[in-house]
């Protein structure tokens, strides 16, 4: 089945130790989004790719970077995780950047920072 | 910036009850999405509305553009409907970023 896959589902890292989260999709969608969702809060958009074009949200910390080596894969790199970065990280895809386009979400990666 | 308010924040219902979750927003939009998030974390898109009403199985979503209000109804609720339901709005044409509500946590008791 076509889907959005995130690995790992659970990630534990130490304070300051770099971590990479991955997202892959079989939908051949042009847009890939990364969201951060903290407990009991709404998802917050970190950045997105439209094809190879990277778009960073203004308030996304420099500690967060992303790579999209091809259409199918997108990575979220956290260079020096702090305790405040513990959250669920959600990847979503969409065919295009239209407000009416459905976003297809992956299952998320829950990040714990010790 | 659009403010999205959902009510209630928490809802407990007996199996079989009719459920309504409300969403209000402050600025005109081009589309409104209803999403479902299960305890494991994954989010599923239920509906996209730009006007009127949509139905899928036991779920019905309506939107009133003039009143800036949408409702999600669940008929004959079931424990498997237990989840967080999130309303997200998309602003005018040319803007893609969704503004999310904080969600309504629904628990359906057998």
Interface residues (C-beta under 8 A of the other chain):
Chain A: X31 X37 X40 X41 X42 X43 X45 X48 X57 X88 X90 X92 X94 X97 X98 X99 X100 X102 X103 X104 X105 X106 X107 X108 X110
Chain B: X29 X30 X31 X33 X35 X40 X41 X42 X43 X44 X45 X48 X50 X86 X90 X91 X92 X93 X95 X96 X97 X98 X100 X101 X102 X103
